[in-house]
């Protein structure tokens, strides 16, 4: 572990003396330590900072250490967890190791053994824990401070160490090719070629030749021998983008290549051995495609040794300001603009936008504002124009609460045909309080009775109030 970048540990224990003792010992060993006295406090800390390891007592108030582990595993799959178990909780800790806890230690624990287990967990579970700036070059194209992306990159770094085939899942524009390139750069094949092909963008008649190559005379336009992408990527990585769009006939031939580790160019009787690492990517649901007979199950399992799923941009909104300014500084010089940043309201609009096109759409929006911008600060109007959403509205918490409350009341009145007693009951509020809420939002129950009357319903007497 580098002294310049010591790993951060999160220690969870409701015993203040034990928590202080653990912190002192771990800090003396060179670690940075954050502490929490409950599972809830630990989960809140995980939202703002990502440690490289969680060390938790099994017995905690409220949610116990096992529940904390389950929550950590669902949010941060690569984050190792070590449990400290008192005698009565050992069976639970043993069960937890079967479910994925790195290990457990019984109290009273041996300090030397604890430090050894922590070092082992960090070495296996968080390869980037001791990385310095020079070690971050492999992921330099991926701009993020999201905890979710940090977990994904930790998994990607681990996978890169092997030659296992990787399937990248994620919506269009979420950055699958960037992640594939990062995995390649972090692998032992980094000094060999990285070759990417979009399987859905090339006609079937050409895709086979593109992948496997051809010999002169194999078809009308084959005027010379040509190597395919498998051979061009020799010793390196071949990315098969949008693999879910590959025609069924080619799926059979691809499977044969993966099984035999050799390609036969079109028109040739001779096969050539190939040594490539396969990373495939898709935005399609391959499970549904297999069920519909559109994708071969045997090929799926060849490609899907490890699955990595990229979050949408909407699921990592904390990255939007970072990405927007990164793209701005990259694109402004291209258009000869002296644009330094976004106006605060423009940045809020970017954060609030839905982003169906993910990071690619954000890049396009920033490029448009760079092309049209005339001032040092990008104004809200220009962002709205680029988003094609002039009605973009960023609400304050009070405004959002007010809007939700009104829409909720309207929904209840519609559901009950203006019956205040029934609506108040559904809202778990007494009728007097419910009337105050209706008055606050200028809602008249009688306006909703006509809807019931039009459907042939008979309102109760309470509706008229």
C-alpha positions in Angstrom: 0.0 0.0 0.0 1.3 3.4 -1.0 1.9 5.8 1.9 0.8 8.7 -0.4 -2.6 7.1 -1.0 -3.6 4.9 2.0 -6.8 2.9 1.7 -9.9 4.2 3.4 -11.7 1.9 5.7 -15.2 2.3 7.1 -15.5 0.9 10.6 -19.0 0.3 12.1 -19.6 -0.5 15.7 -22.1 0.8 18.3 -19.6 0.4 21.1 -17.9 3.8 21.3 -14.8 2.4 23.1 -14.4 -0.4 20.6 -14.8 2.0 17.7 -12.1 4.3 19.1 -9.7 1.4 19.7 -10.2 0.0 16.2 -9.7 3.4 14.7 -6.5 4.1 16.5 -5.1 0.7 15.6 -6.0 1.0 11.9 -4.7 4.6 11.7 -1.5 3.5 13.3 -1.2 0.8 10.5 -1.4 3.6 7.9 -5.1 3.5 6.9 -7.6 6.3 6.7 -10.6 5.5 8.8 -14.2 6.7 8.8 -16.5 5.5 11.5 -20.2 4.9 12.0 -22.3 3.7 15.0 -25.1 2.1 13.1 -25.9 0.5 9.8 -28.0 3.5 8.8 -25.1 5.9 9.5 -22.7 3.7 7.5 -25.0 3.6 4.5 -25.3 7.4 4.7 -21.5 7.7 4.6 -21.3 5.4 1.6 -23.4 7.9 -0.3 -20.7 10.6 0.0 -17.5 8.6 0.1 -16.5 5.2 -1.1 -14.1 3.3 1.2 -12.1 0.3 0.0 -13.3 -2.0 2.8 -16.1 -2.1 5.4 -15.3 -3.6 8.9 -18.5 -4.1 10.9 -19.7 -5.7 14.1 -22.4 -8.2 13.5 -24.5 -6.9 16.4 -25.7 -3.4 15.7 -28.8 -1.4 16.8 -31.6 -1.5 14.2 -30.3 -3.1 11.1 -27.5 -5.6 12.1 -24.2 -6.2 10.4 -25.7 -8.9 8.2 -28.4 -6.5 6.9 -25.7 -3.9 6.4 -23.7 -6.4 4.3 -26.8 -7.2 2.2 -27.3 -3.5 1.5 -23.6 -2.9 0.7 -23.6 -5.9 -1.6 -26.7 -4.6 -3.5 -25.1 -1.2 -4.0 -21.4 -1.9 -4.2 -20.8 -5.4 -5.4 -17.0 -5.2 -5.3 -16.7 -3.6 -1.9 -15.2 -6.2 0.6 -16.8 -6.6 4.0 -15.3 -8.1 7.1 -17.5 -8.9 10.1 -16.5 -9.0 13.8 -18.6 -11.7 15.6 -19.1 -12.2 19.3 -19.6 -15.9 20.3 -23.4 -15.8 20.0 -23.3 -14.3 16.5 -20.7 -16.7 15.0 -23.4 -18.9 13.2 -24.7 -15.7 11.5 -21.2 -14.7 10.5 -20.5 -18.2 9.0 -23.7 -17.9 7.0 -22.7 -14.5 5.8 -19.4 -15.8 4.4 -21.4 -18.2 2.3 -23.3 -15.2 0.9 -20.2 -13.2 0.1 -18.7 -11.6 3.2 -14.9 -11.7 2.7 -14.3 -13.2 6.1 -15.2 -12.9 9.8 -13.2 -12.7 13.0 -14.3 -13.6 16.5 -14.0 -11.4 19.5 -11.7 -10.9 21.1 -9.8 -10.7 17.8 -6.0 -10.8 17.2 -4.8 -7.4 15.9 -2.2 -9.0 13.7 -4.7 -11.3 12.1 -7.1 -8.5 11.6 -4.5 -6.4 9.7 -3.6 -9.5 7.6 -7.2 -10.1 6.7 -7.7 -6.4 5.8 -4.6 -6.5 3.6 -5.8 -9.7 1.8 -9.3 -8.2 1.2 -7.8 -5.0 -0.2 -5.5 -6.9 -2.5 -8.3 -9.0 -3.8 -11.3 -6.7 -3.7 -10.0 -3.3 -4.4 -7.1 -3.3 -6.8 -7.2 0.5 -7.2 -7.0 1.2 -3.5 -3.3 1.9 -3.5 -3.2 3.4 -7.0 -1.5 6.7 -7.5 -2.2 9.2 -10.4 0.1 7.2 -12.8 -2.0 4.1 -12.2 -5.2 5.9 -13.2 -4.2 6.2 -16.9 -6.2 3.1 -17.8 -9.5 4.8 -17.0 -8.5 8.4 -18.0 -11.3 8.7 -20.6 -14.0 7.9 -18.0 -14.8 11.0 -16.0 -16.8 10.3 -12.9 -17.0 10.8 -9.1 -20.1 8.5 -8.8 -19.8 5.7 -6.2 -21.7 3.5 -8.6 -19.2 4.1 -11.3 -16.4 3.5 -8.8 -17.7 0.1 -8.1 -18.1 -0.7 -11.8 -14.5 0.4 -12.5 -13.2 -1.7 -9.5 -14.9 -4.7 -11.1 -13.5 -3.8 -14.5 -10.0 -3.5 -13.1 -10.3 -7.0 -11.6 -11.7 -8.5 -14.8 -8.9 -6.9 -16.8 -6.3 -9.0 -15.0 -7.7 -12.2 -16.7 -8.6 -13.1 -20.3 -12.2 -13.8 -19.4 -14.8 -12.7 -22.0 -16.8 -9.7 -20.8 -20.3 -8.7 -21.8 -21.1 -5.0 -21.3 -24.7 -4.2 -20.8 -26.1 -0.6 -20.9 -28.3 1.8 -22.7 -27.1 3.4 -25.9 -24.7 6.3 -25.2 -23.8 5.1 -21.7 -20.1 4.6 -22.5 -19.7 0.9 -23.3 -16.9 1.4 -25.7 -15.0 3.7 -23.3 -15.2 1.0 -20.6 -14.1 -1.7 -23.1 -11.0 0.4 -24.0 -10.3 1.0 -20.3 -10.4 -2.8 -19.6 -8.0 -3.3 -22.6 -5.6 -0.7 -21.2 -5.7 -2.3 -17.8 -4.9 -5.7 -19.2 -1.7 -7.5 -20.1 -2.7 -6.9 -23.7 -2.5 -3.1 -23.4 0.4 -2.9 -25.9 -1.5 -4.9 -28.5 -4.4 -3.6 -30.8 -7.8 -2.7 -29.6 -10.3 -3.2 -32.4 -14.0 -2.4 -32.2 -16.8 -3.3 -34.7 -20.5 -2.5 -34.6 -22.3 -5.7 -35.5 -25.5 -3.9 -36.1 -24.2 -1.3 -38.5 -22.7 -3.6 -41.2 -24.8 -5.6 -43.6 -24.7 -9.4 -43.0 -23.0 -10.0 -46.4 -20.1 -7.7 -45.4 -19.9 -8.5 -41.7 -18.6 -12.0 -42.2 -15.8 -10.7 -44.4 -15.1 -7.9 -42.0 -14.7 -10.2 -39.1 -13.0 -13.2 -40.6 -11.4 -11.8 -43.8 -11.4 -13.2 -47.3 -9.2 -14.4 -50.1 -9.0 -13.0 -53.6 -11.9 -14.1 -55.7 -14.1 -15.2 -52.7 -16.8 -12.9 -54.1 -17.2 -10.4 -56.9 -15.4 -7.4 -55.2 -12.7 -9.5 -53.5 -9.8 -8.3 -55.7 -7.2 -9.2 -53.1 -6.6 -11.1 -49.9 -7.8 -9.3 -46.8 -7.3 -10.0 -43.1 -10.4 -9.8 -40.9 -10.7 -8.0 -37.6 -9.9 -11.1 -35.6 -6.5 -11.2 -37.2 -6.0 -7.5 -37.0 -6.6 -7.7 -33.2 -4.1 -10.5 -32.8 -2.7 -10.5 -29.3 -5.1 -7.7 -28.3 -8.8 -7.1 -27.7 -11.7 -7.3 -30.1 -14.9 -5.5 -29.1 -18.1 -6.8 -30.7 -20.5 -3.9 -30.2 -24.2 -4.4 -30.4 -23.7 -8.2 -30.4 -27.4 -8.6 -30.0 -28.0 -7.4 -33.5 -25.7 -10.0 -35.1 -27.6 -12.2 -37.7 -28.3 -15.8 -36.5 -26.2 -17.3 -39.4 -23.1 -15.4 -38.3 -23.7 -16.3 -34.6 -23.0 -19.9 -35.6 -19.7 -19.0 -37.3 -18.7 -16.7 -34.4 -19.3 -19.6 -32.0 -17.1 -21.9 -34.0 -14.3 -19.3 -34.0 -14.5 -18.9 -30.2 -14.5 -22.7 -29.7 -11.6 -23.4 -32.1 -9.7 -20.2 -31.5 -9.1 -20.1 -35.3 -10.7 -18.2 -38.2 -11.1 -19.3 -41.8 -11.3 -16.4 -44.3 -14.1 -16.5 -46.8 -13.1 -18.6 -49.8 -10.2 -20.2 -48.0 -9.7 -23.8 -47.1 -7.1 -22.9 -44.4 -7.7 -21.8 -40.9 -5.5 -19.3 -39.0 -5.1 -19.5 -35.2 -6.2 -16.3 -33.4 -5.4 -15.1 -29.9 -7.8 -12.3 -29.0 -9.7 -11.3 -25.9 -13.4 -10.8 -26.6 -15.4 -7.9 -25.1 -19.0 -7.8 -26.4 -21.6 -5.1 -25.7 -25.3 -4.7 -26.2 -28.2 -2.5 -25.2 -30.7 -5.3 -25.9 -32.2 -7.8 -23.5 -30.3 -10.9 -24.5 -32.3 -13.1 -22.2 -35.5 -12.1 -24.1 -33.7 -12.5 -27.4 -32.7 -16.1 -26.5 -36.3 -16.9 -25.4 -37.5 -15.6 -28.8 -34.9 -17.7 -30.6 -33.0 -14.6 -31.9 -29.8 -15.3 -30.0 -28.0 -18.5 -29.5 -27.8 -19.7 -25.9 -24.4 -21.5 -26.4 -22.9 -18.3 -27.9 -24.3 -16.2 -25.0 -22.5 -18.3 -22.4 -19.3 -18.1 -24.4 -19.5 -14.3 -24.4 -21.0 -13.8 -20.9 -18.3 -15.1 -18.6 -18.4 -11.8 -16.7 -21.2 -9.2 -17.1 -20.7 -5.5 -16.3 -23.7 -3.2 -16.4 -23.2 0.5 -17.0 -25.6 2.9 -15.2 -27.6 5.4 -17.2 -26.6 9.1 -16.9 -29.8 9.6 -14.9 -28.6 7.1 -12.4 -25.3 9.0 -11.9 -26.5 12.6 -11.9 -23.7 13.7 -9.6 -21.4 13.2 -12.7 -23.3 15.6 -14.9 -21.6 18.8 -13.7 -18.2 17.1 -14.0 -18.9 15.7 -17.4 -20.5 18.9 -18.7 -17.5 21.1 -17.7 -15.1 18.4 -19.0 -16.7 18.5 -22.4 -17.0 22.3 -22.4 -13.2 22.7 -21.9 -12.6 20.1 -24.6 -15.0 21.5 -27.2 -14.8 25.3 -26.7 -11.4 25.6 -28.3 -12.6 23.5 -31.2 -15.1 26.2 -32.0 -12.9 29.1 -31.1 -15.0 30.1 -28.1 -13.8 31.5 -24.8 -16.4 29.8 -22.6 -15.3 29.2 -19.1 -18.4 27.5 -17.4 -22.1 27.2 -17.2 -24.4 29.7 -15.4 -25.8 28.1 -12.2 -29.3 27.9 -13.6 -28.0 26.3 -16.8 -26.1 23.7 -14.8 -29.3 23.0 -12.7 -31.2 22.4 -16.0 -28.6 19.9 -17.1 -28.8 18.1 -13.9 -32.6 17.9 -14.0 -32.9 16.8 -17.7 -34.0 13.2 -18.4 -31.1 12.2 -20.6 -32.6 9.4 -22.7 -29.4 9.5 -24.8 -27.1 9.3 -21.8 -23.5 10.6 -21.9 -23.5 10.8 -25.7 -26.5 13.1 -25.6 -24.8 15.3 -23.0 -21.7 15.6 -25.2 -23.9 16.6 -28.1 -25.7 19.2 -26.0 -22.4 20.7 -24.8 -21.1 20.7 -28.4 -24.2 22.7 -29.5 -23.8 25.3 -26.8 -20.1 25.7 -27.7 -21.0 26.2 -31.4 -23.6 28.8 -30.5 -22.3 30.4 -27.3 -21.1 34.0 -27.4 -20.5 34.7 -23.7 -18.0 33.3 -21.1 -21.0 31.8 -19.2 -23.4 29.4 -20.9 -26.9 30.8 -20.2 -30.0 28.7 -19.4 -31.7 29.6 -22.6 -28.9 28.1 -24.7 -29.0 24.9 -22.7 -32.8 24.7 -23.0 -32.5 25.2 -26.8 -29.8 22.4 -27.0 -32.1 20.1 -24.9 -35.0 21.1 -27.1 -36.9 21.5 -23.8 -37.9 25.1 -23.3 -40.1 24.0 -20.5 -37.2 22.6 -18.4 -38.0 23.7 -14.9 -35.8 23.2 -11.8 -37.9 23.3 -8.7 -36.9 24.1 -5.2 -37.6 21.5 -2.5 -40.6 23.6 -1.3 -42.0 23.9 -4.8 -41.5 20.2 -5.5 -43.3 19.3 -2.2 -46.1 21.7 -3.0 -46.6 20.2 -6.5 -46.5 16.6 -5.2 -49.0 17.4 -2.4 -51.5 18.9 -4.9 -51.1 16.1 -7.4 -51.5 13.6 -4.6 -54.8 15.2 -3.4 -56.1 15.5 -6.9 -55.4 11.8 -7.4 -57.2 10.9 -4.2 -60.3 13.0 -5.1 -60.4 11.4 -8.5 -60.1 7.9 -7.1 -62.9 8.5 -4.6 -65.2 10.6 -6.9 -64.9 13.6 -4.6 -65.8 11.7 -1.4 -63.8 13.6 1.3 -64.3 11.0 4.0 -62.9 8.2 1.8 -60.1 10.3 0.5 -59.1 11.3 4.1 -59.2 7.7 5.1 -56.9 6.7 2.2 -54.5 9.5 3.2 -54.6 8.4 6.8 -55.7 11.9 7.9 -58.7 13.1 9.9 -61.3 14.9 7.9 -60.7 18.3 9.4 -57.0 18.2 8.5 -57.8 16.9 5.1 -60.2 19.9 4.4 -57.4 22.2 5.4 -55.1 20.6 2.8 -57.8 21.0 0.2 -58.3 24.7 1.1 -54.5 25.2 1.0 -54.5 24.0 -2.7 -57.9 25.5 -3.6 -59.4 22.1 -4.4 -63.2 21.8 -4.3 -64.4 18.2 -3.8 -67.6 18.9 -5.8 -65.6 19.5 -9.0 -64.7 15.8 -8.9 -68.2 14.5 -8.3 -69.2 15.1 -11.9 -66.6 12.6 -13.0 -68.4 10.0 -10.8 -71.8 11.1 -12.1 -70.7 10.8 -15.7 -69.7 7.2 -15.0 -73.1 6.5 -13.4 -71.9 6.6 -9.8 -74.0 7.9 -7.0 -71.9 10.2 -4.7 -72.5 10.0 -0.9 -73.8 12.8 1.1 -70.3 13.7 2.4 -69.3 14.6 -1.2 -71.4 17.7 -1.1 -69.5 19.2 1.8 
